[in-house]
Amino acid sequence: MTAFFQSFFGMPYGWAWFVSTIIGILLIALPLMLAVAMIIYADRKIWAAMALRRGPNVVGPLGLLQSFADGLKVFLQETIIPSSANKGLFLLAPIITFTVALIVWAVIPFQAGVVLSNINVGLLYVLAASSLGVYGVILAGWSSNSKYPFYSAIRAAAQMVSYEVSIGFVLIAVVLWAGTFNLSGIVEAQQGHVLGLFNGFGFNPLLFPMAVVFLISALAETARAPFDLTEAEAELVAGYQTEYSSMSFALYWLGEYANVILMCTLNAVLFWGGYLPPVDWAPLYLVPGIIWLFAKILFFFFVFSWVKATVPRYRYDQLMRLGWKIFLPLSLIFVFAISGWLMVQRVGL
């Protein structure tokens, strides 16, 4: 795109790069915002179907405008800041959460060669940027100067850090096998990975358990049920969001679902071939890669909603036990097993 603006409009390189980058950001951010609105609608319809209810069905055809109506409602509400809150940090916290949820998408490959920033350390960037999301939650709990949001923030810090450890070891296993931190390279390494037929590390018996660990850890990292203890209404009213209203609450709302879509995308990219078709068969490549990626994202989002609608919430001790006593040892064992197997295959005994 930079070359297009240079040749067609005669722009100097700096301005051409700047304009093309802004357009690239908008092409990701605007559809993502629309996707978040529609994915909230889909979430509610899936829950309703599993509970034999109708779900949103009044606002717009088939209730499709319900999310936009909810967004308009919070936009028109008054922003209330508690008198004893730290006002600066109170307003900054949701901005951090929302911004972090967006910046990670810069390195996600939507199709071969279609990525905003195709950096060699893309996976490290994802891990580093997504880890910053916990600061938005902690600042919200602390700056509210209220007991229950503070309890929720402490829970969130422990929960997110605990499951990021397991996610880190899972990513080591993927990097070892792919031989690169570049997300496009990881996707390409999955082509014909199993028997020269299946595209995806998830079809590999050594990596399939890691795919399961990553999926469950993604639920905990995004505080989705059954790990939504940072927002447990029974004990914490609404968790760290208790004191928020209007657009500050909406930013958390949007950031949470943007993170959910991101984790669904990472599941697809790291383990199930990303923009590649499931089977390495030439006719399937006639379908654009972005369609395959979106289909996989929707499948994993359905799994996220299915779990939320059917699985009861964990107790906090169960949550921490699962992260530290099961997932951490399991991921370590598989890192050693995968390293050993690769040494045998690539170097020999």
Secondary structure per residue as TSV (DSSP state, phi and psi in degrees):
chain	resnum	aa	ss	phi	psi
A	1	M	-	360.0	-34.4
A	2	T	H	-60.6	-44.5
A	3	A	H	-62.9	-34.9
A	4	F	H	-62.7	-47.0
A	5	F	H	-67.8	-31.9
A	6	Q	H	-67.4	-45.0
A	7	S	H	-79.4	-40.9
A	8	F	H	-82.0	-39.6
A	9	F	H	-106.0	-5.4
A	10	G	-	68.1	27.5
A	11	M	-	-75.5	148.0
A	12	P	-	-65.2	159.5
A	13	Y	H	-56.2	-44.2
A	14	G	H	-59.0	-47.8
A	15	W	H	-69.0	-37.7
A	16	A	H	-63.0	-42.3
A	17	W	H	-63.8	-43.0
A	18	F	H	-62.8	-47.6
A	19	V	H	-65.1	-43.6
A	20	S	H	-65.8	-35.5
A	21	T	H	-67.0	-43.5
A	22	I	H	-60.9	-43.6
A	23	I	H	-63.3	-41.1
A	24	G	H	-62.0	-41.1
A	25	I	H	-63.3	-44.6
A	26	L	H	-65.0	-36.4
A	27	L	H	-66.8	-21.4
A	28	I	H	-93.3	-47.7
A	29	A	H	-69.1	-44.0
A	30	L	H	-66.8	-48.7
A	31	P	H	-61.7	-31.7
A	32	L	H	-65.0	-41.5
A	33	M	H	-62.6	-41.6
A	34	L	H	-64.5	-40.8
A	35	A	H	-63.6	-37.8
A	36	V	H	-62.1	-44.3
A	37	A	H	-60.6	-44.3
A	38	M	H	-74.8	-29.8
A	39	I	H	-73.0	-30.4
A	40	I	H	-64.6	-42.7
A	41	Y	H	-60.3	-46.1
A	42	A	H	-62.6	-39.8
A	43	D	H	-56.9	-48.3
A	44	R	H	-68.2	-35.1
A	45	K	H	-69.8	-36.8
A	46	I	H	-66.5	-45.2
A	47	W	H	-58.8	-43.8
A	48	A	H	-62.4	-44.2
A	49	A	H	-62.5	-38.6
A	50	M	H	-74.7	-21.2
A	51	A	T	-102.3	10.9
A	52	L	T	57.9	43.6
A	53	R	-	-118.7	174.7
A	54	R	-	-88.0	-35.8
A	55	G	-	75.9	-171.1
A	56	P	S	-60.1	124.9
A	57	N	-	-150.9	13.3
A	58	V	S	-111.5	-47.0
A	59	V	S	-80.6	105.8
A	60	G	S	81.6	172.3
A	61	P	G	-63.2	124.7
A	62	L	G	60.9	17.3
A	63	G	G	77.4	16.7
A	64	L	T	-65.1	-22.0
A	65	L	T	-94.8	7.7
A	66	Q	H	-60.7	-43.2
A	67	S	H	-63.4	-37.3
A	68	F	H	-69.9	-35.3
A	69	A	H	-65.0	-41.1
A	70	D	H	-64.2	-40.1
A	71	G	H	-63.5	-40.9
A	72	L	H	-64.3	-37.6
A	73	K	H	-62.0	-48.5
A	74	V	H	-70.1	-29.2
A	75	F	H	-65.6	-35.6
A	76	L	H	-85.0	-7.5
A	77	Q	S	-76.4	160.0
A	78	E	-	-80.3	137.5
A	79	T	-	-82.0	114.3
A	80	I	-	-104.5	125.5
A	81	I	-	-112.4	121.5
A	82	P	-	-55.7	142.8
A	83	S	T	-63.5	-30.1
A	84	S	T	-95.2	3.8
A	85	A	S	-77.6	156.3
A	86	N	-	-80.7	100.8
A	87	K	H	-60.6	-41.4
A	88	G	H	-62.5	-51.9
A	89	L	H	-68.9	-32.4
A	90	F	H	-61.4	-40.3
A	91	L	H	-82.3	-27.6
A	92	L	H	-73.6	-33.2
A	93	A	H	-56.8	-51.7
A	94	P	H	-65.6	-28.7
A	95	I	H	-65.4	-41.2
A	96	I	H	-61.4	-47.9
A	97	T	H	-60.1	-45.5
A	98	F	H	-68.0	-41.6
A	99	T	H	-65.8	-44.4
A	100	V	H	-62.2	-36.4
A	101	A	H	-64.6	-24.4
A	102	L	H	-90.9	-38.8
A	103	I	H	-68.3	-23.8
A	104	V	G	-65.0	-28.1
A	105	W	G	-67.7	-9.2
A	106	A	G	-62.4	-26.4
A	107	V	G	-109.6	7.0
A	108	I	-	-80.1	122.8
A	109	P	-	-82.4	119.4
A	110	F	S	-87.7	-21.0
A	111	Q	B	-166.2	168.7
A	112	A	T	-58.6	116.8
A	113	G	T	82.3	-4.5
A	114	V	B	-102.6	89.0
A	115	V	-	-153.1	139.6
A	116	L	S	-65.3	-44.4
A	117	S	-	-137.9	102.7
A	118	N	-	-89.4	65.0
A	119	I	-	-83.8	154.6
A	120	N	T	-70.8	-22.6
A	121	V	T	-109.3	38.6
A	122	G	H	-57.0	-40.4
A	123	L	H	-68.2	-37.5
A	124	L	H	-65.0	-38.4
A	125	Y	H	-61.7	-44.2
A	126	V	H	-60.5	-46.9
A	127	L	H	-63.8	-42.9
A	128	A	H	-68.3	-45.6
A	129	A	H	-69.4	-42.7
A	130	S	H	-67.0	-27.7
A	131	S	H	-67.3	-22.2
A	132	L	T	-71.3	-17.8
A	133	G	H	-59.7	-27.5
A	134	V	H	-65.2	-26.3
A	135	Y	H	-66.3	-36.3
A	136	G	H	-62.0	-38.6
A	137	V	H	-71.0	-45.7
A	138	I	H	-63.9	-43.8
A	139	L	H	-64.2	-36.8
A	140	A	H	-62.6	-45.1
A	141	G	H	-66.3	-41.9
A	142	W	H	-74.6	-43.8
A	143	S	H	-71.1	-20.4
A	144	S	T	-68.1	-22.0
A	145	N	T	55.0	42.6
A	146	S	-	-134.8	147.2
A	147	K	H	-63.7	-50.8
A	148	Y	H	-70.6	-42.7
A	149	P	H	-58.3	-35.4
A	150	F	H	-67.6	-42.6
A	151	Y	H	-58.3	-43.7
A	152	S	H	-63.4	-40.1
A	153	A	H	-63.8	-39.1
A	154	I	H	-64.6	-43.9
A	155	R	H	-58.6	-46.1
A	156	A	H	-61.0	-43.2
A	157	A	H	-60.5	-47.7
A	158	A	H	-65.1	-41.9
A	159	Q	H	-66.2	-48.4
A	160	M	H	-67.7	-41.8
A	161	V	H	-64.3	-41.6
A	162	S	H	-60.0	-45.9
A	163	Y	H	-82.7	-19.9
A	164	E	H	-67.2	-28.9
A	165	V	H	-62.5	-48.6
A	166	S	H	-63.5	-42.6
A	167	I	H	-60.5	-38.9
A	168	G	H	-59.7	-44.4
A	169	F	H	-69.4	-34.1
A	170	V	H	-62.2	-43.2
A	171	L	H	-66.0	-32.2
A	172	I	H	-60.8	-42.3
A	173	A	H	-61.3	-41.6
A	174	V	H	-65.7	-44.3
A	175	V	H	-64.4	-39.9
A	176	L	H	-58.3	-43.6
A	177	W	H	-75.7	-39.0
A	178	A	H	-78.3	-29.2
A	179	G	-	76.4	19.0
A	180	T	-	-158.2	154.2
A	181	F	S	-94.3	-8.5
A	182	N	-	-73.8	127.3
A	183	L	H	-66.2	-37.2
A	184	S	H	-64.2	-39.1
A	185	G	H	-64.4	-37.6
A	186	I	H	-64.4	-41.5
A	187	V	H	-63.8	-46.3
A	188	E	H	-64.1	-32.3
A	189	A	H	-66.7	-16.4
A	190	Q	T	-89.0	-4.7
A	191	Q	T	-68.5	122.2
A	192	G	T	59.7	30.9
A	193	H	T	-65.3	-39.5
A	194	V	B	-109.3	116.8
A	195	L	T	60.6	18.4
A	196	G	T	65.2	16.4
A	197	L	T	-122.7	-44.6
A	198	F	B	-98.8	136.4
A	199	N	-	-97.4	107.4
A	200	G	-	149.3	133.2
A	201	F	G	-66.0	-24.2
A	202	G	G	-64.1	-20.4
A	203	F	G	-81.9	-8.5
A	204	N	S	-82.4	125.4
A	205	P	T	-57.7	-29.5
A	206	L	T	-77.7	-27.7
A	207	L	T	-100.0	-15.5
A	208	F	H	-59.7	-44.6
A	209	P	H	-58.9	-33.9
A	210	M	H	-66.9	-35.3
A	211	A	H	-64.1	-38.8
A	212	V	H	-67.7	-44.5
A	213	V	H	-60.3	-42.4
A	214	F	H	-64.8	-40.8
A	215	L	H	-62.7	-45.9
A	216	I	H	-70.0	-38.9
A	217	S	H	-65.0	-32.4
A	218	A	H	-64.8	-36.9
A	219	L	H	-61.1	-42.9
A	220	A	H	-71.4	-38.5
A	221	E	H	-64.9	-33.5
A	222	T	T	-94.9	7.2
A	223	A	T	56.3	38.6
A	224	R	-	-88.9	154.8
A	225	A	T	-57.1	143.3
A	226	P	T	-88.1	19.9
A	227	F	S	-111.2	24.4
A	228	D	-	-85.8	48.9
A	229	L	G	-77.1	-14.8
A	230	T	G	-75.8	-14.2
A	231	E	G	-125.7	24.7
A	232	A	-	-63.8	106.0
A	233	E	H	-62.2	-32.8
A	234	A	H	-64.6	-33.5
A	235	E	H	-109.7	-29.4
A	236	L	H	-121.2	17.6
A	237	V	T	65.1	-76.4
A	238	A	T	-144.6	22.2
A	239	G	G	68.7	-145.3
A	240	Y	G	-66.1	-13.1
A	241	Q	G	-91.3	2.3
A	242	T	T	-53.6	-42.4
A	243	E	T	-88.5	1.9
A	244	Y	-	-95.1	150.4
A	245	S	-	-148.4	173.4
A	246	S	H	54.0	-139.7
A	247	M	H	-71.1	-25.3
A	248	S	H	-65.3	-37.4
A	249	F	H	-69.1	-39.2
A	250	A	H	-63.2	-33.7
A	251	L	H	-64.5	-38.7
A	252	Y	H	-64.3	-42.1
A	253	W	H	-59.0	-49.1
A	254	L	H	-67.9	-42.2
A	255	G	H	-63.1	-38.2
A	256	E	H	-62.4	-46.5
A	257	Y	H	-73.6	-31.0
A	258	A	H	-64.3	-37.4
A	259	N	H	-67.5	-37.5
A	260	V	H	-62.3	-46.3
A	261	I	H	-62.6	-38.5
A	262	L	H	-61.7	-44.9
A	263	M	H	-66.1	-36.3
A	264	C	H	-62.3	-40.1
A	265	T	H	-65.7	-43.5
A	266	L	H	-65.1	-36.3
A	267	N	H	-57.9	-44.4
A	268	A	H	-68.4	-42.9
A	269	V	H	-72.0	-41.5
A	270	L	H	-81.6	-29.2
A	271	F	H	-126.2	-21.1
A	272	W	S	-124.3	29.9
A	273	G	-	86.7	-2.2
A	274	G	T	53.0	-118.7
A	275	Y	T	-83.4	1.8
A	276	L	S	-83.3	150.6
A	277	P	-	-68.0	159.7
A	278	P	S	-62.0	-31.7
A	279	V	B	-117.1	136.3
A	280	D	-	-79.9	74.0
A	281	W	-	-128.7	124.7
A	282	A	G	-50.0	-46.1
A	283	P	G	-58.7	-28.3
A	284	L	G	-70.2	-21.8
A	285	Y	G	-76.3	-7.1
A	286	L	G	-69.7	-25.3
A	287	V	S	-76.5	128.0
A	288	P	-	-55.2	142.4
A	289	G	H	-58.7	-33.8
A	290	I	H	-64.8	-28.7
A	291	I	H	-68.5	-43.5
A	292	W	H	-61.8	-42.1
A	293	L	H	-62.9	-46.1
A	294	F	H	-63.7	-37.8
A	295	A	H	-62.9	-40.6
A	296	K	H	-69.3	-38.9
A	297	I	H	-61.3	-45.3
A	298	L	H	-63.5	-37.3
A	299	F	H	-62.2	-47.7
A	300	F	H	-68.2	-32.4
A	301	F	H	-65.9	-38.1
A	302	F	H	-59.9	-40.4
A	303	V	H	-62.6	-44.0
A	304	F	H	-57.9	-46.6
A	305	S	H	-68.0	-39.0
A	306	W	H	-59.4	-46.1
A	307	V	H	-62.7	-43.6
A	308	K	H	-64.2	-34.0
A	309	A	H	-79.9	-18.4
A	310	T	H	-122.3	-22.5
A	311	V	S	-102.1	127.7
A	312	P	-	-70.1	154.7
A	313	R	-	-65.9	139.2
A	314	Y	-	-71.6	156.0
A	315	R	-	-78.0	160.3
A	316	Y	H	-66.4	-36.8
A	317	D	H	-66.3	-33.9
A	318	Q	H	-67.4	-39.3
A	319	L	H	-59.6	-48.6
A	320	M	H	-71.0	-35.4
A	321	R	H	-63.3	-42.2
A	322	L	I	-61.9	-42.2
A	323	G	I	-69.9	-47.1
A	324	W	I	-91.3	-33.8
A	325	K	I	-99.1	-14.3
A	326	I	I	-118.0	-59.8
A	327	F	I	-67.6	-42.3
A	328	L	H	-63.6	-52.1
A	329	P	H	-61.7	-39.4
A	330	L	H	-62.7	-45.9
A	331	S	H	-66.4	-36.5
A	332	L	H	-63.8	-44.4
A	333	I	H	-59.4	-43.5
A	334	F	H	-73.5	-29.9
A	335	V	H	-62.3	-44.4
A	336	F	H	-64.9	-42.9
A	337	A	H	-63.5	-44.8
A	338	I	H	-66.5	-40.9
A	339	S	H	-61.0	-44.9
A	340	G	H	-62.4	-44.3
A	341	W	H	-62.0	-42.7
A	342	L	H	-67.9	-36.0
A	343	M	H	-62.1	-43.6
A	344	V	H	-63.6	-42.8
A	345	Q	H	-71.4	-38.6
A	346	R	H	-97.0	-31.3
A	347	V	T	-109.2	-34.9
A	348	G	-	94.4	165.1
A	349	L	-	-71.7	360.0
